[in-house]
Amino acid sequence: MDRRAGGNPLRILYVSAEIFPLAKVGGLADVAASLPKALAHLGHDVRVVIPFYSKCNPGESCHHLMTVLAELYGRTIEAEVFHTLHSSGVPLYLIGNDVYFGRDTIYGYPDDDERFLFFNKAVIALLSSGGWLPDVVHCNDWHSALIPYYLRSDPNHQSFSRVSTVFTIHNLAYQGPCSERTQQLIGPPHGVDTNMMAMGIRYADALNTVSPTYLSEILTPEFGENMDALLRWRLPDLRGILNGIDYEEFNPRQDPFIPTLYDGRSILKKAKNKVILQHWSELPLKQTTPLAGVVSRFTEQKGIDIICQALEALLEMGVQLVIMGRGDAGYEEMVRAQAARYPAAVKYYERDDESLARLIYAGADMLLVPSNFEPCGLAPLIAIHYGTVPVVRATGGLADTIVDYSGDPLRGLGFSFAGKAPEELVDAVERALCVYYRRDEWRSLVRRLMLTDFSWERSSQQYVQLYHHALSKRYSMLTSAAPTTDSHR
């Protein structure tokens, strides 16, 4: 069977450092759980592989599959491969090694380069085991970015010659460790001084990022993180594909994390979640008081400082604020101080908690997302399905998804602003409040949000097209490199 033909099912190995609910730091975990599921629904044979962290609890069905040997700077290290089914029904491999992954958290160690290099090597060893061989290996961010290079340079190159690679950039700002030690570990080709993210960009057959606008942004020096020239070189093989949402997982009609279930035909029930969120957050129980939520990692990217600088003006407009997140210590202290200063209007939950995040999506009236840049922005898309109006900075995927209601009331899905000044966030919230107090108009907007489709249906098909592009490119490279026969000799 020629799997380059568009109508045939593909074998796809999806390689990720995270997957919800087993191991999650950010949106990559949600995508790793939902995109393979969507691809499987299209009829493809999709399997996922992640590291087996100590925090993973895959259940009793998980069993030891095999032991593979990963070659790492002259040493042979054992990797234990486990197999189970993800909650989505997609087969899941877990790469175990207690030295590298038996730790309290997923990232943030001085030897992260070595840990994930081992993971990359172990994935290749798994592919070399003689079992299931994919048509496409789909790598994600720096944690699996070395696989495209090692597949091409592996001594078993011939067995991988027809395996194409796709590399997805979820956030270009996170490029992996890049030190002299890292270079020695990677062993890049002579004359190529590069980091882990760049290796994926350079050697994958095809690549993409997670929204069209973010794609156009990272081709510029301002957003290109010193990779813009390399990305422009790869432009013929580069796409912008918007992330989707799994509406079986994120659905207020059946979400086990929220107290009161509701949908677009029963949005008045949403108010009960607001009361519970106010109660748990020790805020005044007033239905008419606008409640804004923040669900975010605390990094420079997310604009937490903009929220803090705008806070006094927001409170003067009568807004309550519930914030959940962890991250940089400076931002945590900034938010902690503001919450202590305004205990009757601001609540800060200093943790990452999926159940609390869902309650904020369900109970808040608005979600604030003033990101300095945003590759896609899953939180606003989730909030939309819960009928919570996003207030966002128009950058990256937020510019692609959140049509400004002030400028286009017939299609608007939230309120956006262009600059990075706190006054612009305040203005956007003020525009939102003008509609909020027109209760019939606000309810109409909420219903529109809940009927809007940001599922994976369209995006998963675009990924299939990208896979076929990668397969075609790999086939072309094989045929162009093959010796030709001169029939006239």
C-alpha positions as CSV (number, residue, x, y, z in Angstrom):
1,M,0.0,0.0,0.0
2,D,1.4,3.4,-0.9
3,R,0.7,5.5,2.2
4,R,1.6,8.7,0.5
5,A,-1.8,8.5,-1.2
6,G,-4.2,10.8,0.6
7,G,-7.0,8.4,1.3
8,N,-5.0,5.7,3.1
9,P,-4.6,5.5,6.9
10,L,-1.3,6.4,8.4
11,R,0.8,5.0,11.2
12,I,1.7,8.0,13.5
13,L,3.9,8.1,16.5
14,Y,3.2,11.2,18.6
15,V,6.2,12.1,20.8
16,S,5.6,14.4,23.7
17,A,7.1,15.4,27.1
18,E,3.6,15.7,28.6
19,I,0.1,14.3,28.3
20,F,-3.0,15.1,30.3
21,P,-4.0,13.8,32.8
22,L,-0.8,11.8,33.6
23,A,1.7,14.6,33.4
24,K,0.9,18.3,32.7
25,V,2.7,21.6,32.9
26,G,1.1,23.5,30.1
27,G,-1.0,23.3,27.0
28,L,1.3,20.7,25.3
29,A,-0.2,18.1,27.6
30,D,-3.8,19.0,26.5
31,V,-2.8,18.8,22.8
32,A,-0.9,15.5,23.3
33,A,-4.1,14.1,24.8
34,S,-6.6,15.5,22.2
35,L,-4.9,15.7,18.8
36,P,-3.9,11.9,18.6
37,K,-7.5,11.2,19.7
38,A,-8.8,13.3,16.8
39,L,-6.4,11.6,14.4
40,A,-7.6,8.2,15.5
41,H,-11.2,9.2,14.9
42,L,-10.1,10.0,11.3
43,G,-9.0,6.3,11.0
44,H,-5.3,6.6,11.5
45,D,-3.2,4.3,13.7
46,V,-1.9,6.7,16.3
47,R,0.3,6.0,19.3
48,V,1.8,8.3,21.8
49,V,5.1,8.1,23.7
50,I,6.1,10.1,26.8
51,P,8.6,9.7,29.6
52,F,7.4,7.6,32.6
53,Y,7.6,10.2,35.3
54,S,7.3,9.2,39.0
55,K,4.0,11.3,39.1
56,C,2.4,9.2,36.3
57,N,-0.2,6.9,37.4
58,P,-1.3,5.0,34.3
59,G,-3.4,2.4,36.1
60,E,-3.4,-1.3,36.4
61,S,-3.6,-2.0,32.7
62,C,-0.1,-0.6,32.2
63,H,2.4,-3.4,31.6
64,H,6.1,-3.8,30.9
65,L,6.5,-4.3,27.2
66,M,10.3,-4.5,26.7
67,T,13.7,-3.2,27.7
68,V,15.6,-1.2,25.1
69,L,19.1,0.1,25.1
70,A,19.8,3.8,24.5
71,E,23.3,4.9,23.4
72,L,24.3,8.0,25.2
73,Y,27.8,9.5,24.8
74,G,29.5,6.2,24.7
75,R,27.4,4.5,27.3
76,T,24.6,2.0,26.9
77,I,21.7,2.8,29.3
78,E,18.6,0.7,29.8
79,A,15.2,2.2,29.1
80,E,12.1,0.3,30.3
81,V,9.2,0.6,27.9
82,F,5.7,0.2,29.3
83,H,2.4,0.1,27.4
84,T,-1.1,1.0,28.2
85,L,-4.2,2.8,26.7
86,H,-4.6,6.5,27.3
87,S,-8.0,7.5,28.7
88,S,-8.8,8.6,25.1
89,G,-8.3,5.0,23.9
90,V,-5.1,5.8,22.1
91,P,-2.2,3.4,22.7
92,L,0.4,4.9,25.0
93,Y,4.1,4.0,25.5
94,L,6.0,5.2,28.6
95,I,9.8,5.4,28.6
96,G,11.0,4.6,32.1
97,N,14.4,5.2,33.8
98,D,14.3,6.2,37.5
99,V,17.6,8.1,37.3
100,Y,16.2,10.5,34.7
101,F,12.5,10.5,35.4
102,G,12.0,9.3,38.9
103,R,11.9,12.9,40.2
104,D,9.3,15.1,41.8
105,T,8.7,17.4,38.8
106,I,8.9,17.2,35.0
107,Y,11.3,20.0,34.2
108,G,13.7,22.4,35.8
109,Y,16.8,20.3,36.5
110,P,20.4,21.1,35.5
111,D,20.6,17.9,33.5
112,D,17.4,18.4,31.5
113,D,19.5,18.3,28.3
114,E,20.8,14.8,29.2
115,R,17.4,13.6,30.5
116,F,15.5,14.4,27.3
117,L,18.4,13.4,25.1
118,F,18.1,10.0,26.7
119,F,14.3,10.1,26.0
120,N,15.0,10.9,22.3
121,K,17.5,8.0,22.1
122,A,15.1,5.6,23.8
123,V,12.3,6.5,21.4
124,I,14.7,5.6,18.5
125,A,15.7,2.4,20.2
126,L,12.0,1.6,20.6
127,L,11.5,2.1,16.8
128,S,14.5,-0.1,16.2
129,S,13.0,-3.0,18.2
130,G,11.5,-4.6,15.1
131,G,7.9,-4.1,16.0
132,W,5.5,-1.5,14.9
133,L,7.1,1.1,12.6
134,P,5.3,4.4,11.9
135,D,5.0,6.3,8.7
136,V,5.3,9.6,10.6
137,V,7.1,10.5,13.8
138,H,5.5,13.7,15.1
139,C,7.8,15.5,17.5
140,N,6.9,18.4,19.8
141,D,9.1,21.2,21.2
142,W,12.6,20.9,22.3
143,H,12.1,17.8,24.4
144,S,11.8,15.6,21.3
145,A,13.5,17.8,18.7
146,L,16.6,15.7,18.3
147,I,14.7,12.7,16.9
148,P,14.5,14.0,13.3
149,Y,18.3,14.4,13.2
150,Y,19.1,11.0,14.9
151,L,16.6,9.2,12.6
152,R,18.7,10.4,9.7
153,S,22.1,9.8,11.2
154,D,21.4,6.5,13.0
155,P,23.4,3.4,11.8
156,N,20.0,1.8,11.1
157,H,19.3,4.6,8.7
158,Q,18.0,2.3,6.0
159,S,15.3,0.9,8.3
160,F,14.1,4.5,8.9
161,S,14.6,5.8,5.4
162,R,10.8,5.9,4.7
163,V,9.9,7.2,8.1
164,S,9.1,10.9,7.8
165,T,9.3,13.4,10.6
166,V,7.1,16.4,11.6
167,F,8.1,18.9,14.2
168,T,5.6,21.2,16.0
169,I,6.8,24.4,17.7
170,H,4.4,25.0,20.6
171,N,6.4,27.9,22.0
172,L,9.6,29.1,20.3
173,A,10.8,30.9,23.5
174,Y,11.5,27.6,25.1
175,Q,14.4,26.1,23.1
176,G,15.9,23.8,25.6
177,P,19.3,23.9,27.4
178,C,22.1,25.3,25.3
179,S,25.5,25.1,26.9
180,E,28.9,23.7,25.8
181,R,27.9,20.6,27.7
182,T,24.7,20.4,25.7
183,Q,26.6,20.6,22.5
184,Q,28.8,17.8,23.5
185,L,25.8,15.7,24.4
186,I,24.0,16.3,21.2
187,G,27.0,15.8,18.9
188,P,25.7,18.0,16.1
189,P,27.3,17.8,12.6
190,H,30.6,19.6,12.2
191,G,30.1,23.4,11.9
192,V,26.5,23.4,13.2
193,D,26.4,25.2,16.5
194,T,22.8,24.9,17.6
195,N,20.4,24.2,20.4
196,M,17.8,21.4,20.7
197,M,14.9,23.4,19.2
198,A,16.9,24.4,16.2
199,M,17.8,20.7,15.5
200,G,14.1,19.9,15.1
201,I,13.6,22.9,12.9
202,R,16.6,22.1,10.8
203,Y,16.1,18.4,10.2
204,A,12.4,17.6,10.3
205,D,10.8,16.8,7.0
206,A,7.9,19.2,7.7
207,L,7.1,21.5,10.6
208,N,4.4,23.8,12.0
209,T,3.5,26.1,14.8
210,V,0.1,26.3,16.5
211,S,-1.6,29.3,14.8
212,P,-1.3,31.2,11.6
213,T,-0.6,34.6,13.2
214,Y,2.1,33.2,15.4
215,L,3.7,31.7,12.3
216,S,3.9,35.1,10.7
217,E,5.2,36.6,13.9
218,I,8.1,34.2,14.5
219,L,9.4,34.9,11.0
220,T,10.4,38.3,12.3
221,P,13.3,39.3,14.5
222,E,10.9,40.6,17.2
223,F,9.3,37.3,17.9
224,G,11.8,34.9,16.2
225,E,13.9,34.3,19.3
226,N,17.1,34.3,17.0
227,M,15.5,31.5,14.9
228,D,13.7,33.7,12.3
229,A,16.4,33.2,9.6
230,L,16.3,29.5,10.1
231,L,12.5,29.5,10.0
232,R,12.4,31.6,6.9
233,W,14.8,29.0,5.3
234,R,12.3,26.3,6.2
235,L,9.3,28.3,5.1
236,P,8.3,25.9,2.2
237,D,7.8,23.2,4.7
238,L,6.3,25.3,7.5
239,R,2.6,25.7,8.4
240,G,0.5,27.4,11.0
241,I,-2.2,25.1,12.3
242,L,-4.5,26.3,15.1
243,N,-4.8,24.1,18.1
244,G,-8.3,22.6,18.9
245,I,-10.2,21.7,22.0
246,D,-11.5,18.2,22.9
247,Y,-15.1,18.9,23.7
248,E,-15.6,15.5,25.3
249,E,-13.0,16.6,27.9
250,F,-13.9,20.3,28.2
251,N,-17.6,20.3,28.3
252,P,-19.7,22.1,30.9
253,R,-22.6,19.8,30.1
254,Q,-20.7,16.8,31.6
255,D,-17.6,18.2,33.3
256,P,-17.0,16.2,36.6
257,F,-14.9,19.1,38.0
258,I,-17.7,21.7,38.2
259,P,-20.6,21.7,40.7
260,T,-23.4,22.7,38.4
261,L,-23.7,21.4,34.8
262,Y,-25.1,23.6,32.0
263,D,-25.0,24.2,28.3
264,G,-25.9,26.9,25.8
265,R,-29.6,26.3,26.4
266,S,-29.3,26.6,30.2
267,I,-26.8,29.3,30.7
268,L,-28.6,30.7,33.8
269,K,-27.2,27.6,35.6
270,K,-23.7,29.0,35.0
271,A,-24.5,31.5,37.7
272,K,-24.5,28.8,40.4
273,N,-20.9,28.1,39.6
274,K,-20.1,31.7,40.0
275,V,-21.7,31.8,43.5
276,I,-19.6,28.7,44.5
277,L,-16.4,30.3,43.1
278,Q,-17.1,33.5,45.1
279,H,-17.9,31.5,48.2
280,W,-14.7,29.3,48.0
281,S,-12.7,32.5,47.2
282,E,-14.1,34.3,50.2
283,L,-15.5,37.1,48.0
284,P,-18.8,38.9,48.5
285,L,-21.6,36.8,47.0
286,K,-23.1,39.2,44.5
287,Q,-24.5,37.9,41.3
288,T,-24.4,41.3,39.7
289,T,-20.7,41.9,40.5
290,P,-18.6,41.1,37.4
291,L,-16.1,38.3,38.2
292,A,-12.9,38.0,36.1
293,G,-10.7,34.9,36.2
294,V,-7.0,34.2,35.4
295,V,-5.7,30.7,34.7
296,S,-2.1,31.0,33.8
297,R,1.6,30.1,34.2
298,F,3.4,33.0,35.7
299,T,6.0,33.9,33.1
300,E,7.0,37.1,31.3
301,Q,5.0,35.8,28.3
302,K,1.6,35.9,30.1
303,G,1.4,39.6,31.0
304,I,0.9,39.0,34.7
305,D,2.5,42.3,35.5
306,I,0.0,44.0,33.2
307,I,-2.8,42.6,35.3
308,C,-1.2,43.8,38.5
309,Q,-0.6,47.3,37.1
310,A,-4.2,47.5,36.0
311,L,-5.7,46.0,39.1
312,E,-6.5,49.2,41.0
313,A,-8.5,50.6,38.0
314,L,-10.3,47.2,37.5
315,L,-11.3,47.2,41.2
316,E,-12.6,50.8,40.9
317,M,-14.9,49.5,38.2
318,G,-16.3,47.0,40.6
319,V,-14.6,43.9,39.3
320,Q,-13.8,40.9,41.4
321,L,-10.7,38.8,40.4
322,V,-9.8,35.2,41.0
323,I,-6.2,34.2,39.9
324,M,-4.7,30.7,39.8
325,G,-1.2,29.9,38.8
326,R,2.4,29.3,39.6
327,G,5.7,30.2,38.0
328,D,8.4,32.9,38.4
329,A,8.8,33.8,42.0
330,G,8.8,37.5,41.2
331,Y,5.3,37.3,39.6
332,E,4.0,35.1,42.4
333,E,5.1,37.7,45.0
334,M,3.6,40.5,42.9
335,V,0.2,38.7,42.8
336,R,0.4,37.6,46.4
337,A,0.9,41.2,47.5
338,Q,-2.0,42.5,45.5
339,A,-4.3,39.8,46.9
340,A,-3.2,40.7,50.5
341,R,-3.9,44.3,49.8
342,Y,-7.4,43.8,48.4
343,P,-8.7,40.7,50.2
344,A,-12.4,41.6,49.6
345,A,-12.0,41.7,45.8
346,V,-9.0,39.6,44.9
347,K,-8.2,35.9,45.6
348,Y,-4.9,34.2,44.6
349,Y,-4.7,30.4,44.4
350,E,-1.0,29.7,44.5
351,R,-1.2,26.3,42.8
352,D,-1.9,24.4,39.6
353,D,-5.2,22.6,40.0
354,E,-7.2,21.2,37.1
355,S,-10.5,21.1,39.1
356,L,-10.0,24.8,40.2
357,A,-9.2,25.8,36.7
358,R,-12.4,24.3,35.5
359,L,-14.4,26.1,38.2
360,I,-12.9,29.4,37.1
361,Y,-13.8,28.7,33.5
362,A,-17.3,27.8,34.5
363,G,-17.8,30.4,37.3
364,A,-16.1,33.6,36.0
365,D,-17.8,36.1,33.7
366,M,-14.6,37.0,31.9
367,L,-11.1,35.5,31.5
368,L,-8.2,37.9,31.3
369,V,-5.3,36.9,28.9
370,P,-3.1,40.0,28.3
371,S,-0.2,37.9,26.9
372,N,2.9,39.6,25.5
373,F,2.8,36.9,22.9
374,E,0.7,33.7,22.6
375,P,1.4,30.9,20.1
376,C,-2.2,29.7,20.4
377,G,-3.9,30.3,23.7
378,L,-5.9,27.2,24.8
379,A,-7.3,28.8,27.9
380,P,-9.5,31.4,26.1
381,L,-10.8,28.6,23.8
382,I,-11.8,26.5,26.7
383,A,-13.3,29.5,28.5
384,I,-15.4,30.2,25.3
385,H,-17.0,26.8,25.5
386,Y,-17.9,27.4,29.1
387,G,-19.5,30.7,28.2
388,T,-16.8,32.9,29.8
389,V,-15.9,35.9,27.7
390,P,-12.2,36.3,27.0
391,V,-10.4,39.7,27.3
392,V,-7.2,39.2,25.4
393,R,-4.3,41.0,23.8
394,A,-4.5,40.5,20.0
395,T,-1.3,38.5,19.4
396,G,-0.6,35.1,17.9
397,G,-3.4,32.6,18.2
398,L,-5.5,35.1,20.2
399,A,-5.6,37.3,17.1
400,D,-6.8,34.4,15.0
401,T,-9.6,33.3,17.3
402,I,-10.9,36.1,19.4
403,V,-12.9,38.5,17.2
404,D,-13.3,41.8,19.0
405,Y,-17.0,42.4,19.9
406,S,-16.6,46.1,20.0
407,G,-15.5,46.2,16.4
408,D,-17.8,43.4,15.2
409,P,-20.8,42.8,17.4
410,L,-22.2,40.3,14.9
411,R,-19.2,38.0,15.0
412,G,-17.4,39.0,18.2
413,L,-16.2,36.4,20.7
414,G,-14.6,38.7,23.3
415,F,-12.7,41.9,23.8
416,S,-9.2,42.5,22.5
417,F,-6.6,45.2,22.6
418,A,-3.3,45.8,20.7
419,G,-0.7,47.3,23.0
420,K,1.0,46.2,26.2
421,A,0.0,49.1,28.4
422,P,-2.2,48.3,31.4
423,E,-4.5,51.1,30.3
424,E,-5.4,49.1,27.2
425,L,-6.4,46.1,29.3
426,V,-8.5,48.4,31.5
427,D,-10.2,49.9,28.4
428,A,-11.0,46.4,27.0
429,V,-12.5,45.4,30.4
430,E,-14.5,48.6,30.5
431,R,-15.9,47.8,27.0
432,A,-16.8,44.3,28.2
433,L,-18.6,45.8,31.3
434,C,-20.7,48.0,29.1
435,V,-22.1,44.9,27.5
436,Y,-22.1,42.9,30.8
437,Y,-24.6,45.4,32.3
438,R,-26.9,45.0,29.3
439,R,-28.0,41.6,30.5
440,D,-29.9,40.4,27.4
441,E,-27.0,41.3,25.1
442,W,-24.5,39.6,27.4
443,R,-26.5,36.4,27.5
444,S,-26.7,36.5,23.8
445,L,-22.9,36.8,23.6
446,V,-22.5,33.9,26.0
447,R,-24.8,31.7,23.9
448,R,-22.8,32.6,20.8
449,L,-19.6,31.6,22.6
450,M,-20.9,28.3,23.6
451,L,-22.0,27.5,20.1
452,T,-18.7,28.4,18.5
453,D,-16.7,25.4,17.2
454,F,-13.0,25.2,18.1
455,S,-12.9,21.5,18.0
456,W,-10.1,19.5,16.4
457,E,-12.1,18.6,13.3
458,R,-10.6,21.0,10.8
459,S,-7.1,21.2,12.4
460,S,-6.7,17.4,12.6
461,Q,-7.3,17.3,8.8
462,Q,-4.7,20.0,8.3
463,Y,-2.2,17.9,10.3
464,V,-2.9,14.9,8.0
465,Q,-2.1,17.2,5.0
466,L,1.1,18.1,6.8
467,Y,2.0,14.5,7.3
468,H,1.5,13.8,3.6
469,H,3.7,16.7,2.7
470,A,6.4,15.2,4.9
471,L,5.9,11.8,3.4
472,S,6.1,13.2,-0.1
473,K,9.2,15.1,0.7
474,R,10.9,12.0,2.2
475,Y,9.9,10.0,-0.9
476,S,11.3,12.7,-3.2
477,M,14.6,12.7,-1.3
478,L,14.8,8.9,-1.5
479,T,14.1,8.8,-5.2
480,S,16.5,11.7,-6.0
481,A,19.2,10.0,-4.1
482,A,18.6,6.5,-5.7
483,P,21.0,5.5,-8.5
484,T,19.5,5.7,-12.0
485,T,19.8,3.1,-14.8
486,D,21.0,4.3,-18.2
487,S,18.9,2.2,-20.7
488,H,21.2,3.2,-23.6
489,R,24.3,1.7,-22.1
